[in-house]
């Protein structure tokens, strides 16, 4: 009984004057108390968690996977590594599926020092789900998980670094294929771009997007190849297909004079 009274709680319950009890009470409760984070205060995003840091809107429409109808080849070739995994069918991949596939790849390439795994897509679409047998209405469902819409021909994973061999990269990406709910293919640097179901070496960037050849710049600097003259000659031939250059210029001058005379007559 007396040993129990030596504790702070015993000091509080021990009969004494109000002043002494108040001092003991304050001393007892002045001890630091470790605060635990509240689970409902907000989501905690770790470095390994595939989730956006912030969103403009917390909910999004379901939407559909995009189709490159304009002939875009964006994301259909390798950028960071010599081996990769490319989808053959459009799909909506969840953060859990991408994380599972990424873990499987990293476990397989871990013995190779310096090998890395690159993720080319990121889940930034909030998927909301309502409970089963729920009546219609009363707003959208609550947040469930993050996902991303991946069109056909998009590269999802890339593996490289550390002099990794093709056999090991193929095995690692084969483990990731099992985790994804879509058909995919193994590609290398020599694999051509893919446009939907079409794949051909002729598919590439348009000539306007390609950089100028180095020898053409050198020719311009030395003024030997006269590249500007070639361009002007091509433009002149194109205009001559419609008529002589002088006729075109004379017609433009006549149009400008006619418009000015019309304005003068209207003002009079």
Steps between C-alpha positions, in 0.01 A plus 500: 500500500776743594708404197204575276465847649854588391392508136364822341150352501534418869617852567187634335267276699680554835299731732681827553444868475372649177824685429724200544268275300484751220879522486532125490230478232674752276834326547346167417334620180800707388674186380531482117247274335583342164229591251395245241398614151128498436408256226228726364713812484606423142677253282872451551697473176832319531770505234412153374124566482370565148264790564503868403602753763210732430199512270284787384187285537482207740264302272505438125276355233560146384596603147633278225845396388622733227561389142778667294271586207737775385789260448693596813792269591552654844624252758523205260882477499771467765653810656705404809603134468575240228212266594135565572143376522236640264124446511317340208149581627364810675443463873445685826781405737461548874771614739501159668559320170785732403659468844477121490660484156772747600589297810522181293738667253724646772529167677616330182756765398631555854806268454615719209685794651390830348185365332195727518129481428324801345124554523366693198140542622358635825159445665340843538129424446291460815263203477189520719283199584153471652387203704312206351120512487501877554215708366563756231572859588641662816824601332811327379661216692796537733864482392632146456836497314718677244524390136626616160370461145763342276432491122617226268867517404611686814821390676432424868832374638863533394796301635866586454826603660787305646560312177192285552461220248197457280418159654472645851299801380264271310446283809434804720250651258331162458431503875341844459282380212322262738408789730340718231143447373595562134704341225850636460821439306873515567683764295857619452670805353469353151122447532301737276231733628143377531188682386203299625529160334753627245874470548749579229851644466352771279309642797700785642505867575391734217778678305400836648572369852840353413811707574689655209793287375841608623647520151223738389592744776865476402412569136304807602792625706744454213244622243600217271183300467285816488220339696295824517520522122362148468208588724423814299521302175249246633260777600539664162421175318195454718374849416573450130264204506223750563641764265803722452631684804468839331135434409419404856665813637327720239165348588556565871584863426184533289289362781647748745441794256143390430417479867640849566294650208186332632552654843555847341179473294297397801631793699407747218 
